Amino acid sequence: MTLPIDDIHASLYTVGQVSSMLDVQPAYLRRLDGEQLVCPDRSVGGQRRYSRAEIDRIRRVTELAGEGLTLAGIKRLLALEAEVAALKAEVKRLQASAKPDAAGKPA
């Protein structure tokens, strides 16, 4: 049985907790949400809840911003990285399906 705490996509952390963990201002987290760089879930009361995966993404965004990239540039870079990862997975899948079988014929 997988507990929510074991799931990196479980939305467990509040703005205050993430702010403290990453040493950033809550307004920065709200801005990243507004720019759609992260998409935290919402509690029943409407408060943002972040997962560990989103916290890792915030960490990456913060590093890239520290290197001088704008939020718009970071958003584009992350989209391109996701596209490259998807294309690599597709190439790998196609290569695996095109491997010859024991008789030397493509699968």
Secondary structure in CASP SS format (residue, H / E / C, confidence):
PFRMAT SS
TARGET T0000
AUTHOR 0000-0000-0000
METHOD secondary structure of the structure
MODEL  1
M C 1.00
T C 1.00
L C 1.00
P H 1.00
I H 1.00
D H 1.00
D C 1.00
I C 1.00
H C 1.00
A C 1.00
S C 1.00
L C 1.00
Y E 1.00
T C 1.00
V H 1.00
G H 1.00
Q H 1.00
V H 1.00
S H 1.00
S H 1.00
M H 1.00
L H 1.00
D C 1.00
V C 1.00
Q C 1.00
P H 1.00
A H 1.00
Y H 1.00
L H 1.00
R H 1.00
R H 1.00
L H 1.00
D H 1.00
G H 1.00
E C 1.00
Q C 1.00
L C 1.00
V C 1.00
C C 1.00
P C 1.00
D E 1.00
R E 1.00
S C 1.00
V C 1.00
G C 1.00
G C 1.00
Q C 1.00
R E 1.00
R E 1.00
Y E 1.00
S C 1.00
R H 1.00
A H 1.00
E H 1.00
I H 1.00
D H 1.00
R H 1.00
I H 1.00
R H 1.00
R H 1.00
V H 1.00
T H 1.00
E H 1.00
L H 1.00
A H 1.00
G H 1.00
E C 1.00
G C 1.00
L C 1.00
T C 1.00
L H 1.00
A H 1.00
G H 1.00
I H 1.00
K H 1.00
R H 1.00
L H 1.00
L H 1.00
A H 1.00
L H 1.00
E H 1.00
A H 1.00
E H 1.00
V H 1.00
A H 1.00
A H 1.00
L H 1.00
K H 1.00
A H 1.00
E H 1.00
V H 1.00
K H 1.00
R H 1.00
L H 1.00
Q H 1.00
A H 1.00
S H 1.00
A C 1.00
K C 1.00
P E 1.00
D C 1.00
A C 1.00
A C 1.00
G C 1.00
K C 1.00
P E 1.00
A C 1.00
END
